[in-house]
Amino acid sequence: MPQTIELTLDDELDSAVRAEWDVLAGAGLPSQAMHLGISNAPHVTLGVASALDVATTVRLAAVPLPEQIRLGGLLVFRGRRSSVVSRAVVPSVALLATHAAVAEAMADAPDRPDLTLPGRWTPHVTLARRLDPVRLAQALDLLADVPRELVGAPSALRHWDSDARAVHILSTR
């Protein structure tokens, strides 16, 4: 099972994203609002591996957090059968530096997907998954009036351990 390293969002950004989740859920569409697990919070995934050892988590805890996070417009990841709607995260120099530091700290971690590595990573905050073409169009219509940009800060760097089904806060602002 994957181990992920994620930036959570400050209270204002978290609330804004949850409001977008609620718009989708209120229309009966798949939404992250329906995910009731302990890991469910708006976040930006910075790294993924199949395992993380203690030395890696110690290195990760020392990674500096960016001062600011800017959420941009809507972003669609298309799959063969369904799509994911997300908020793009504007890749500032500071965010890219944080991502690179996470990648370096995780350099010896096994099974890191290429799409999470520097130069291939697309920073985003997921709003809804498993949208067929009709539901994708509905979701995009419902979200058409969301603000183009939301600005805030990360609140924490966390480790989601899906094996233990536990969230570990590595550092905070």
Beta strands, then each sheet from edge to edge (+ up, - down):
strand 1: 3-9
strand 2: 43-49
strand 3: 69-78
strand 4: 83-89
strand 5: 124-131
strand 6: 150-152
strand 7: 154-161
strand 8: 166-172
sheet 1: 2+ 1- 7+ 8-
sheet 2: 5+ 4- 3+ 6-
end
